[in-house]
Amino acid sequence: MEHPILVTGAAGRVGAVGRTVTELLLKQGKAVRAMVRNEDERAQALRDMGTEVVVGDLLDLDSMHRAIAGCETMYFGMSVSDTYLAATVNAAAVAKHHGVKAFINMSQMTLSQMSITETTASPQHKLQWLAEQALNWSGLPVVHVRPTMMLEGSLLILTSDSVRESNQIRLPFGEGKTSPIAVEDVARVVATLLENPQPHIGKIYHLTGPQSENMHFYAQEYSKALGRTITYQDIPVEPWREALLARGLPAHLVHHLATMADLHRAGRYDRMSDDVLTLTGQVPLSVQEFVRKNVVAFTASARAA
């Protein structure tokens, strides 16, 4: 009997990494066990797709035993959270107990520039760096996947309102270049690794979009995709941070986003890699293609319809 592949965070919104990885693996005919936080319509949708669903908490020991037992390969991904390190270590300890043969860990690009003497102002970055260290110390067969800024989690969420309302990308990224990547490309890499993990054990893969450019360039790409002129307006970090807090976003997440903005201004997101193409055989989605695929989110008339 085939061992199921465990995917954590599988109940994320449609288009999230865990959800997309689950769909890709099912299309490949793989048995998938999806770990979700709550029993809701998203969990039922996963069952309807043919997924085995385990409801539990990454911080809960019993939950992780139920999720991991019987799985030889697993994907670990968790959203920005102040409990990130504890959840990673809990999952790793149970994975080691059950003899997991491949642990695909979703990390992030900034860790490539961190060390025991170099960190950032984001507590999340420090937690993720420590999590990678703990996984390496664990002796588990780990593959680290480090994407740069996600298109869905950054440009779609953070720019759609201002583009709809004023034809402006309003972000505090200065003139710094960045190479954002689409979730579908990250998910294709993860699915590829999960299908045949052994050649990749012990490696780190860096995932970027096809270009590294500043936001003025991407404003032109928005313009081409939307058929109207979009401009980039650089804004100060602090008022942006306050506005995010006023929207009710958790302070831990806002602190992380503000650090990302500072790092962009400092040119720290100007990174490029061919790992997506090398692993999947496909060129990653460009910003223009991404905006074209999500045109409704950036268009006031369509939004109001």
Residue pairs with C-beta under 8 A, 6 or more apart in sequence:
2 30
2 31
3 31
3 70
3 71
3 72
3 73
4 31
4 32
4 33
4 52
4 70
4 71
5 25
5 30
5 31
5 32
5 33
5 71
5 73
5 74
5 75
5 194
6 33
6 34
6 35
6 67
6 68
6 71
6 73
6 74
6 75
7 18
7 21
7 22
7 25
7 32
7 33
7 34
7 35
7 74
7 75
8 18
8 35
8 58
8 67
8 74
8 75
8 76
8 77
8 78
8 91
9 16
9 17
9 18
9 19
9 35
9 77
9 78
9 79
10 18
10 19
10 21
10 22
10 32
10 34
10 35
10 36
10 46
10 51
10 53
11 18
11 19
11 34
11 36
11 37
11 38
11 40
11 42
11 43
11 46
12 18
12 19
12 79
13 19
15 152
15 183
15 184
16 152
16 183
17 77
17 106
17 183
17 186
17 187
17 190
18 34
18 75
18 77
19 46
20 183
20 184
20 187
21 75
21 187
21 190
21 191
21 194
22 32
22 34
22 46
22 49
22 51
23 49
24 187
24 188
24 191
25 32
25 191
25 194
25 195
26 32
26 49
26 50
26 51
28 191
28 195
30 194
30 195
31 52
32 50
32 51
32 52
33 51
33 52
33 53
33 54
33 67
33 70
33 71
34 43
34 46
34 51
34 52
34 53
34 54
35 53
35 54
35 55
35 56
35 58
35 63
35 67
36 42
36 43
36 46
36 53
36 54
36 55
36 56
37 55
37 56
37 57
38 55
39 55
43 53
43 55
46 53
47 53
54 63
54 66
54 67
55 63
56 62
56 63
56 64
56 66
56 67
57 63
58 64
58 78
58 87
58 90
58 91
59 83
59 86
59 87
59 90
60 90
61 90
61 94
64 90
64 91
64 94
65 94
65 98
68 74
68 91
68 94
68 95
68 98
68 100
69 98
70 98
71 98
71 100
72 99
72 100
72 101
72 102
73 100
73 101
73 102
73 104
73 194
73 197
74 95
74 100
74 102
74 103
74 104
75 104
75 106
75 190
75 194
76 88
76 91
76 103
76 104
76 105
76 106
77 106
78 84
78 87
78 88
78 106
80 124
80 252
80 253
80 256
81 87
81 124
81 252
82 123
82 124
82 127
82 252
84 124
84 127
84 128
84 131
85 127
85 130
85 131
85 134
88 105
88 131
88 134
88 135
89 131
89 134
92 103
92 134
92 135
92 138
92 140
93 138
95 103
95 140
96 138
96 139
96 140
100 140
100 141
101 141
101 197
101 198
102 141
102 143
102 193
102 194
102 197
102 198
102 201
103 135
103 140
103 141
103 142
103 143
104 142
104 143
104 145
104 190
104 193
104 194
104 197
105 131
105 132
105 135
105 142
105 143
105 144
105 145
106 145
106 147
106 186
106 190
107 128
107 131
107 132
107 144
107 145
107 146
108 125
108 128
108 146
108 147
108 148
109 146
109 147
109 148
109 149
109 206
109 207
109 208
109 269
109 271
110 120
110 122
110 125
110 260
110 263
110 268
111 125
111 128
111 129
111 132
111 146
112 146
112 204
112 206
112 271
113 268
114 120
114 125
114 129
119 125
119 126
119 129
120 126
120 259
120 263
121 255
121 258
121 259
121 262
122 255
122 256
122 259
122 260
123 252
123 255
123 256
124 252
124 253
124 255
124 256
125 256
125 259
132 144
135 142
135 144
136 142
141 197
141 201
141 202
142 201
142 202
143 193
143 197
143 200
143 201
143 202
143 203
143 204
143 205
144 203
144 204
144 205
145 186
145 189
145 190
145 193
145 204
145 205
145 207
146 204
146 205
146 206
146 207
147 181
147 186
147 206
147 207
147 208
148 178
148 179
148 180
148 181
148 206
148 207
148 208
148 209
148 269
148 271
149 155
149 178
149 179
149 180
149 181
149 260
149 269
150 180
150 181
150 182
150 183
150 186
151 180
151 181
151 182
151 183
151 209
151 285
151 287
151 290
152 182
152 183
153 183
154 180
154 260
155 169
155 180
155 218
155 287
155 290
156 290
156 294
156 297
158 171
158 257
159 169
159 170
159 171
159 298
160 294
160 297
160 298
162 168
162 169
162 170
162 233
163 169
163 222
163 226
163 230
163 298
164 297
164 298
164 299
164 300
164 303
165 300
167 228
167 229
167 230
167 231
168 230
168 231
168 232
168 233
169 215
169 218
169 219
169 222
169 230
169 231
169 232
169 233
170 233
170 235
171 215
171 232
171 234
171 235
171 240
171 261
172 234
172 235
172 236
172 237
172 240
172 261
172 264
172 265
173 214
173 215
173 234
173 261
173 264
173 265
174 234
174 264
174 265
175 214
175 216
175 234
175 265
176 214
176 263
176 264
176 265
176 266
176 267
176 268
176 269
176 270
177 212
177 213
177 214
177 267
177 269
177 270
178 212
178 213
178 214
178 215
178 264
178 269
178 270
179 208
179 209
179 210
179 211
179 212
179 213
179 269
179 270
179 271
179 272
180 209
180 287
181 207
181 208
181 209
181 276
181 284
181 285
182 209
182 284
182 285
182 290
184 285
185 207
185 209
185 276
185 280
185 282
185 284
185 285
186 207
188 276
188 280
188 282
189 205
189 207
189 275
189 276
189 279
189 280
192 279
192 280
193 200
193 205
193 279
205 273
205 275
205 279
206 271
206 273
206 275
207 273
207 275
207 276
207 284
208 271
208 272
208 273
208 276
208 284
209 284
209 285
209 286
209 287
210 283
210 284
210 285
210 286
211 217
211 286
211 287
212 269
212 270
212 271
212 272
214 232
215 232
215 234
216 232
218 232
218 287
219 230
219 231
219 232
220 230
221 286
221 287
221 288
221 291
222 230
222 287
222 288
222 291
222 298
223 229
223 230
224 288
225 288
225 289
225 291
225 292
225 295
226 291
226 295
226 298
226 299
237 258
237 261
237 262
237 265
240 258
240 261
241 254
241 257
241 258
244 254
244 257
244 258
245 251
245 254
249 257
260 269
263 269
276 282
276 283
276 284
277 283
277 284
285 293
291 298
295 302
296 302
296 303
297 303
